[in-house]
Amino acid sequence: MARPVSTTPTDAERAILEVLWKHKEASVRDVADELSRSKPVAYTTVLTMFKILESKGFVSHRNAGRAFI
């Protein structure tokens, strides 16, 4: 059974939001690199979390070339 959708950010989502608040704007690569300083995290994981945060209305994105910002 799938867990219910949360309307508040999870701990992992909150960590991403803290990086974004610190930098005001950042690419998925920038966030993944910063989070990896304390614990390894995959680029694709951060990209997925960005998409979840966008669906929850916490962030928006734009594409700059191939970068997801």
Rosetta constraint file for C-alpha pairs under 8 A:
AtomPair CA 6 CA 10 HARMONIC 7.71 0.50
AtomPair CA 7 CA 56 HARMONIC 6.55 0.50
AtomPair CA 9 CA 13 HARMONIC 5.37 0.50
AtomPair CA 9 CA 14 HARMONIC 5.69 0.50
AtomPair CA 9 CA 53 HARMONIC 7.67 0.50
AtomPair CA 10 CA 14 HARMONIC 5.97 0.50
AtomPair CA 11 CA 15 HARMONIC 6.31 0.50
AtomPair CA 12 CA 16 HARMONIC 6.62 0.50
AtomPair CA 13 CA 17 HARMONIC 6.24 0.50
AtomPair CA 13 CA 49 HARMONIC 6.49 0.50
AtomPair CA 13 CA 53 HARMONIC 7.07 0.50
AtomPair CA 14 CA 18 HARMONIC 6.13 0.50
AtomPair CA 15 CA 19 HARMONIC 6.57 0.50
AtomPair CA 15 CA 35 HARMONIC 7.82 0.50
AtomPair CA 16 CA 20 HARMONIC 6.35 0.50
AtomPair CA 16 CA 31 HARMONIC 6.79 0.50
AtomPair CA 16 CA 35 HARMONIC 7.80 0.50
AtomPair CA 16 CA 46 HARMONIC 7.88 0.50
AtomPair CA 17 CA 21 HARMONIC 6.01 0.50
AtomPair CA 18 CA 22 HARMONIC 6.12 0.50
AtomPair CA 19 CA 23 HARMONIC 6.29 0.50
AtomPair CA 19 CA 31 HARMONIC 6.45 0.50
AtomPair CA 19 CA 34 HARMONIC 7.65 0.50
AtomPair CA 20 CA 24 HARMONIC 5.30 0.50
AtomPair CA 20 CA 25 HARMONIC 5.72 0.50
AtomPair CA 20 CA 26 HARMONIC 6.21 0.50
AtomPair CA 20 CA 31 HARMONIC 7.60 0.50
AtomPair CA 21 CA 25 HARMONIC 7.66 0.50
AtomPair CA 25 CA 69 HARMONIC 7.00 0.50
AtomPair CA 26 CA 30 HARMONIC 5.92 0.50
AtomPair CA 26 CA 31 HARMONIC 6.54 0.50
AtomPair CA 26 CA 69 HARMONIC 5.68 0.50
AtomPair CA 27 CA 31 HARMONIC 6.37 0.50
AtomPair CA 27 CA 67 HARMONIC 6.52 0.50
AtomPair CA 27 CA 68 HARMONIC 5.64 0.50
AtomPair CA 27 CA 69 HARMONIC 4.22 0.50
AtomPair CA 28 CA 32 HARMONIC 6.04 0.50
AtomPair CA 28 CA 43 HARMONIC 6.88 0.50
AtomPair CA 28 CA 46 HARMONIC 6.37 0.50
AtomPair CA 28 CA 47 HARMONIC 6.03 0.50
AtomPair CA 28 CA 50 HARMONIC 7.75 0.50
AtomPair CA 28 CA 67 HARMONIC 7.52 0.50
AtomPair CA 28 CA 68 HARMONIC 6.03 0.50
AtomPair CA 28 CA 69 HARMONIC 6.47 0.50
AtomPair CA 29 CA 33 HARMONIC 6.02 0.50
AtomPair CA 29 CA 43 HARMONIC 6.40 0.50
AtomPair CA 30 CA 34 HARMONIC 6.22 0.50
AtomPair CA 31 CA 35 HARMONIC 6.08 0.50
AtomPair CA 31 CA 46 HARMONIC 7.47 0.50
AtomPair CA 32 CA 36 HARMONIC 5.97 0.50
AtomPair CA 32 CA 41 HARMONIC 6.29 0.50
AtomPair CA 32 CA 42 HARMONIC 6.76 0.50
AtomPair CA 32 CA 43 HARMONIC 5.69 0.50
AtomPair CA 32 CA 46 HARMONIC 6.17 0.50
AtomPair CA 33 CA 37 HARMONIC 6.75 0.50
AtomPair CA 35 CA 39 HARMONIC 6.53 0.50
AtomPair CA 35 CA 40 HARMONIC 7.22 0.50
AtomPair CA 35 CA 41 HARMONIC 6.75 0.50
AtomPair CA 36 CA 40 HARMONIC 4.29 0.50
AtomPair CA 36 CA 41 HARMONIC 5.39 0.50
AtomPair CA 41 CA 45 HARMONIC 6.94 0.50
AtomPair CA 41 CA 46 HARMONIC 7.45 0.50
AtomPair CA 42 CA 46 HARMONIC 6.56 0.50
AtomPair CA 43 CA 47 HARMONIC 6.21 0.50
AtomPair CA 44 CA 48 HARMONIC 6.12 0.50
AtomPair CA 45 CA 49 HARMONIC 6.24 0.50
AtomPair CA 46 CA 50 HARMONIC 6.11 0.50
AtomPair CA 47 CA 51 HARMONIC 6.39 0.50
AtomPair CA 48 CA 52 HARMONIC 6.33 0.50
AtomPair CA 49 CA 53 HARMONIC 6.08 0.50
AtomPair CA 50 CA 54 HARMONIC 6.12 0.50
AtomPair CA 50 CA 59 HARMONIC 7.57 0.50
AtomPair CA 51 CA 55 HARMONIC 6.22 0.50
AtomPair CA 52 CA 56 HARMONIC 6.28 0.50
AtomPair CA 53 CA 57 HARMONIC 6.28 0.50
AtomPair CA 53 CA 58 HARMONIC 5.36 0.50
AtomPair CA 53 CA 59 HARMONIC 5.93 0.50
AtomPair CA 54 CA 58 HARMONIC 5.69 0.50
AtomPair CA 54 CA 59 HARMONIC 4.86 0.50
AtomPair CA 54 CA 60 HARMONIC 5.55 0.50
AtomPair CA 54 CA 61 HARMONIC 7.71 0.50
AtomPair CA 61 CA 68 HARMONIC 6.65 0.50
AtomPair CA 61 CA 69 HARMONIC 5.36 0.50
AtomPair CA 62 CA 68 HARMONIC 6.16 0.50
AtomPair CA 62 CA 69 HARMONIC 5.31 0.50
AtomPair CA 63 CA 67 HARMONIC 5.62 0.50
AtomPair CA 63 CA 68 HARMONIC 4.92 0.50
AtomPair CA 63 CA 69 HARMONIC 5.95 0.50
AtomPair CA 64 CA 68 HARMONIC 6.62 0.50
AtomPair CA 64 CA 69 HARMONIC 6.91 0.50
